[in-house]
């Protein structure tokens, strides 16, 4: 459905540039994780570069989809899933590198699983739950927090670990808040109500 819970119109072709960029974002994930696991200053910079490039495709695929009328049900489902895999994979790797508290990652991933369940359940009823403004802001701050956490090693006197952890607190607040909003608005729709716009 649209952001207001409206059934989407029939799809254009699923195989298009927009969806291909989304798939490319998923393909980049293992490369990012391998580079992060190497845990050297150089591999950290490479991992950051690939992560930023992957995240740019998140903006680019949406822009192309709207401009070229390539918005599809498949794309609306796959795009947020790609974000969750990219960010969730990086967060789990950061736990193993002892850069972030595990409880924060568990809370973030639990929210993502819950919203994914809601999205999949609504899709089963013929509705597509697209990301709203709060969800997009949440994703942006999650990615913004991950950049300094992946860099990790200090450059130019900047403590990137401290910066990243501070940004992660903001991302956590937005993650929880946006998740609550999704359920308040759309869970009634799943139960047969009209939901809230």
Kinemage of the C-alpha trace (Angstrom):
@kinemage 1
@onewidth
@group {chain A} dominant
@subgroup {mainchain}
@vectorlist {calphas} color= white
{ca unk a 1} P 0.000 0.000 0.000
{ca unk a 2} L 1.006 3.587 -0.134
{ca unk a 3} L 2.102 5.392 3.001
{ca unk a 4} L -1.593 5.921 3.779
{ca unk a 5} L -2.506 2.272 3.394
{ca unk a 6} L -3.976 2.408 -0.126
{ca unk a 7} L -3.766 -0.559 -2.467
{ca unk a 8} L -1.059 0.121 -5.092
{ca unk a 9} L -1.774 0.238 -8.800
{ca unk a 10} L -0.669 -2.619 -11.096
{ca unk a 11} L 3.097 -2.958 -11.413
{ca unk a 12} L 5.364 -2.001 -14.255
{ca unk a 13} L 8.079 -4.556 -14.997
{ca unk a 14} L 9.822 -5.936 -11.913
{ca unk a 15} L 13.118 -6.172 -13.832
{ca unk a 16} L 14.181 -2.543 -14.012
{ca unk a 17} L 17.090 -0.284 -13.072
{ca unk a 18} L 15.594 0.716 -9.730
{ca unk a 19} L 15.145 -2.850 -8.502
{ca unk a 20} L 18.555 -3.824 -9.912
{ca unk a 21} L 20.186 -1.172 -7.708
{ca unk a 22} L 18.353 -2.586 -4.702
{ca unk a 23} L 19.655 -6.075 -5.503
{ca unk a 24} L 23.161 -4.614 -5.920
{ca unk a 25} L 22.890 -3.203 -2.395
{ca unk a 26} L 22.240 -6.704 -1.065
{ca unk a 27} L 25.132 -8.150 -3.092
{ca unk a 28} L 27.497 -5.582 -1.514
{ca unk a 29} L 26.761 -6.766 2.039
{ca unk a 30} L 29.176 -9.739 2.206
{ca unk a 31} L 32.012 -7.602 0.834
{ca unk a 32} L 31.403 -4.992 3.541
{ca unk a 33} L 31.340 -7.623 6.288
{ca unk a 34} L 34.553 -9.302 5.107
{ca unk a 35} L 36.340 -5.947 5.010
{ca unk a 36} L 35.044 -5.052 8.479
{ca unk a 37} L 36.173 -8.399 9.868
{ca unk a 38} L 39.726 -7.740 8.668
{ca unk a 39} L 39.782 -4.914 11.242
{ca unk a 40} L 42.672 -2.856 9.889
{ca unk a 41} L 42.740 0.893 9.186
{ca unk a 42} L 42.841 0.294 5.424
{ca unk a 43} L 40.106 -2.359 5.374
{ca unk a 44} L 37.982 -0.086 7.552
{ca unk a 45} L 38.246 2.700 4.992
{ca unk a 46} L 37.416 0.299 2.167
{ca unk a 47} L 34.439 -1.068 4.092
{ca unk a 48} L 33.244 2.482 4.730
{ca unk a 49} L 33.538 3.359 1.045
{ca unk a 50} L 31.562 0.309 -0.072
{ca unk a 51} L 28.968 0.930 2.655
{ca unk a 52} L 28.481 4.554 1.575
{ca unk a 53} L 28.199 3.493 -2.074
{ca unk a 54} L 25.613 0.865 -1.125
{ca unk a 55} L 23.656 3.377 0.921
{ca unk a 56} L 23.669 5.888 -1.953
{ca unk a 57} L 21.874 3.274 -4.056
{ca unk a 58} L 19.071 3.434 -1.481
{ca unk a 59} L 18.425 7.058 -2.429
{ca unk a 60} L 19.174 6.462 -6.101
{ca unk a 61} L 16.801 3.528 -6.600
{ca unk a 62} L 13.920 5.486 -5.080
{ca unk a 63} L 14.681 8.531 -7.221
{ca unk a 64} L 14.833 6.457 -10.409
{ca unk a 65} L 11.687 4.526 -9.506
{ca unk a 66} L 9.682 7.726 -9.096
{ca unk a 67} L 11.185 9.544 -12.083
{ca unk a 68} L 10.841 6.636 -14.529
{ca unk a 69} L 7.592 5.275 -13.084
{ca unk a 70} L 9.311 2.068 -11.971
{ca unk a 71} L 7.598 1.808 -8.576
{ca unk a 72} L 6.609 -1.844 -8.077
{ca unk a 73} L 5.203 -3.993 -5.287
{ca unk a 74} L 8.409 -6.024 -5.444
{ca unk a 75} L 10.539 -2.900 -5.112
{ca unk a 76} L 8.523 -1.574 -2.177
{ca unk a 77} L 9.058 -4.862 -0.356
{ca unk a 78} L 12.692 -5.428 -1.352
{ca unk a 79} L 13.989 -1.893 -0.713
{ca unk a 80} L 13.375 -1.800 3.069
{ca unk a 81} L 14.503 -5.433 3.337
{ca unk a 82} L 17.811 -4.526 1.666
{ca unk a 83} L 18.251 -1.673 4.156
{ca unk a 84} L 17.628 -4.016 7.080
{ca unk a 85} L 20.085 -6.620 5.793
{ca unk a 86} L 22.761 -3.993 5.126
{ca unk a 87} L 22.432 -2.205 8.455
{ca unk a 88} L 21.664 -5.306 10.525
{ca unk a 89} L 24.648 -7.184 9.124
{ca unk a 90} L 26.989 -4.279 9.869
{ca unk a 91} L 25.613 -3.898 13.417
{ca unk a 92} L 26.090 -7.589 14.194
{ca unk a 93} L 29.660 -7.408 12.913
{ca unk a 94} L 30.256 -4.366 15.141
{ca unk a 95} L 29.210 -6.440 18.170
{ca unk a 96} L 31.856 -9.041 17.314
{ca unk a 97} L 34.390 -6.210 17.001
{ca unk a 98} L 33.311 -4.904 20.443
{ca unk a 99} L 32.399 -1.455 19.129
{ca unk a 100} L 28.713 -1.286 20.111
{ca unk a 101} L 26.669 -2.692 23.031
{ca unk a 102} L 24.850 -5.877 22.084
{ca unk a 103} L 21.603 -4.748 23.766
{ca unk a 104} L 21.314 -1.769 21.418
{ca unk a 105} L 21.718 -3.993 18.380
{ca unk a 106} L 19.212 -6.524 19.749
{ca unk a 107} L 16.652 -3.753 20.271
{ca unk a 108} L 17.192 -2.328 16.777
{ca unk a 109} L 17.020 -5.724 15.072
{ca unk a 110} L 13.956 -6.750 17.111
{ca unk a 111} L 12.152 -3.650 15.876
{ca unk a 112} L 13.162 -4.416 12.296
{ca unk a 113} L 11.912 -7.999 12.584
{ca unk a 114} L 8.600 -6.806 14.033
{ca unk a 115} L 8.042 -4.258 11.253
{ca unk a 116} L 9.094 -6.803 8.625
{ca unk a 117} L 6.486 -9.198 10.042
{ca unk a 118} L 3.866 -6.437 9.867
{ca unk a 119} L 4.886 -5.584 6.302
{ca unk a 120} L 4.770 -9.239 5.201
{ca unk a 121} L 1.409 -9.804 6.900
{ca unk a 122} L -0.095 -6.778 5.169
{ca unk a 123} L 1.383 -7.913 1.848
{ca unk a 124} L -0.470 -11.188 2.321
{ca unk a 125} L -3.682 -9.156 2.403
{ca unk a 126} L -2.735 -7.312 -0.784
{ca unk a 127} L -1.301 -4.178 0.821
{ca unk a 128} L 2.230 -2.837 0.495
{ca unk a 129} L 3.574 -0.937 3.494
{ca unk a 130} L 6.015 1.630 2.107
{ca unk a 131} L 8.533 3.423 4.321
{ca unk a 132} L 7.196 6.665 5.784
{ca unk a 133} L 9.091 9.805 6.786
{ca unk a 134} L 9.985 8.478 10.253
{ca unk a 135} L 11.172 5.179 8.813
{ca unk a 136} L 13.368 6.955 6.286
{ca unk a 137} L 14.827 9.227 8.978
{ca unk a 138} L 15.523 6.165 11.105
{ca unk a 139} L 17.383 4.466 8.274
{ca unk a 140} L 19.391 7.620 7.537
{ca unk a 141} L 20.583 7.988 11.139
{ca unk a 142} L 21.358 4.281 11.413
{ca unk a 143} L 23.591 4.563 8.352
{ca unk a 144} L 25.070 7.840 9.584
{ca unk a 145} L 26.007 6.195 12.888
{ca unk a 146} L 27.536 3.201 11.150
{ca unk a 147} L 29.963 5.235 9.042
{ca unk a 148} L 32.202 6.404 11.945
{ca unk a 149} L 31.755 3.051 13.707
{ca unk a 150} L 33.088 1.231 10.637
{ca unk a 151} L 35.967 3.706 10.208
{ca unk a 152} L 36.794 3.231 13.924
{ca unk a 153} L 40.452 4.188 13.805
{ca unk a 154} L 41.165 7.861 14.673
{ca unk a 155} L 41.990 10.252 11.853
{ca unk a 156} L 42.716 13.975 12.152
{ca unk a 157} L 42.273 13.711 15.918
{ca unk a 158} L 38.632 12.586 15.618
{ca unk a 159} L 37.394 9.823 17.936
{ca unk a 160} L 35.147 8.082 15.405
{ca unk a 161} L 34.047 5.444 17.908
{ca unk a 162} L 32.687 8.114 20.259
{ca unk a 163} L 30.971 9.974 17.403
{ca unk a 164} L 29.417 6.766 16.100
{ca unk a 165} L 28.099 5.706 19.489
{ca unk a 166} L 26.537 9.129 20.013
{ca unk a 167} L 24.786 8.964 16.642
{ca unk a 168} L 23.659 5.411 17.393
{ca unk a 169} L 21.697 6.674 20.410
{ca unk a 170} L 19.794 9.035 18.105
{ca unk a 171} L 19.245 6.208 15.631
{ca unk a 172} L 17.981 3.956 18.426
{ca unk a 173} L 15.410 6.529 19.547
{ca unk a 174} L 14.155 6.983 15.976
{ca unk a 175} L 14.111 3.213 15.455
{ca unk a 176} L 11.860 2.586 18.454
{ca unk a 177} L 9.610 5.582 17.759
{ca unk a 178} L 9.095 4.800 14.076
{ca unk a 179} L 8.355 1.164 14.914
{ca unk a 180} L 5.662 2.184 17.379
{ca unk a 181} L 4.126 4.513 14.789
{ca unk a 182} L 3.961 1.720 12.201
{ca unk a 183} L 2.039 -0.533 14.571
{ca unk a 184} L -0.299 2.218 15.771
{ca unk a 185} L -1.144 3.156 12.183
{ca unk a 186} L -1.208 -0.188 10.414
{ca unk a 187} L -1.860 -3.006 12.890
{ca unk a 188} L -5.595 -2.113 12.962
{ca unk a 189} L -5.582 -2.500 9.174
{ca unk a 190} L -4.171 -6.000 9.585
{ca unk a 191} L -6.962 -6.775 12.040
{ca unk a 192} L -9.571 -5.548 9.575
{ca unk a 193} L -9.839 -1.882 10.586
{ca unk a 194} L -9.027 1.189 8.546
{ca unk a 195} L -5.789 2.161 10.273
{ca unk a 196} L -4.592 5.718 10.782
{ca unk a 197} L -3.137 7.942 8.096
